[in-house]
Amino acid sequence: MARVESDTDLLSTLVAVFKADRPSMMAEIEEALLAGDAVALADTAHTMKGALSVFGVEPARSIADRLEAAGRAKRLDTAGYLYEDLGRAIVVAEEGL
């Protein structure tokens, strides 16, 4: 709540936008993985990390950060596992939003 200065309307709007955008962000991450596109993976994971940072949800934000780092390091072998972990962490995070 501190990030939105206790503005519950703003928080509700941000949650709605995140929930609407999350499927396409996850699809973009998956597409980057399938295409072996480390740059696109890093960029999309960075966007996801930023979105998750707004809500301060851990470990989802941390996993997105590690996924971004894997993309930047061209470590697509570990990125697949992180993608799965991120999906599970986001489900948990959304339950708390």
N, C-alpha and C positions, 0 to 999 in steps of 0.2 A: 504494500500500500504506500510505502514511503516514496517509491518511484513515481507514483501518480498523485502525490500529495493528498492522499485520502479521498480522491475524486472517484467515487464508486461508479459513476456513469462512464467516465473515461476508461476505467478498468474493464467494465463490461464490454465496451466497444472494442478495446484491444484484444480481449479474450475472443470475441466473436470474429474479429479479423484473423487472428491466429488460427482459430479452428477452421475457418474457411480456406485459408492459404496453406495450411499444413499438408493436405493431401497432394497438392501440386509440388510443394517443396520436396516432399518425400519421393514423389515420382521423378523429379529432376535428379535427385541424388541417385536413385536406382538406375535411371537412364545413363548417367555418367559412369556408374560402376560397370554396367553392361557394355558400354562403348569403350571402356578402358580409358576414359578421358579424365585424367587426374586434375587438370586445371578446372574443368567444369565441376568436378566433385568438390574441390577445395572452395570454389566460389559459392556454390550452393550450400555447402555445410557452414560456411561463414555467415550466410544470410540466415540460416536456421539458428545458428548460435546467437546471433543478434536478437532474433525474435524471442528466443527462450530467455535471454538475459533480461528482457523487460520484466519478466515475471519472477526472476530469481529462482527458477526451478532447477534443482540439482537432483539427480546426476545427469538429467537430460542435457543441460547446457554444457557440462563437462564432456559428455560423450560427443556432442556436436563439435566441440573444440578439438578433441582427439581425431575425429573424422576429417576435419579441415586440415589438421597437421599431417595426417596420413596422405591426403591428396597432394599437399604441397611437397611432401617427401616422395611422392609417386609410389607409395606403399599400398597398392590396391589389393594386395593379398590379405592385409589385415582390415582394410576398409569394409569388406563385406560383413565381417563379424560386427564391426562397430555400427554399421547400418542396422543390423538386426537388433542390437542392443539399444540403439537410439529409438527405434520403433516401439520397443517395449517400454522404455523410459518415458516416452511422450504419452503413451496411454496412461501411465501412472500419474504423470504431471497434469494431464487434462482432467483427471478425476478430481484433483485438488483446485482447479481453477474455477 
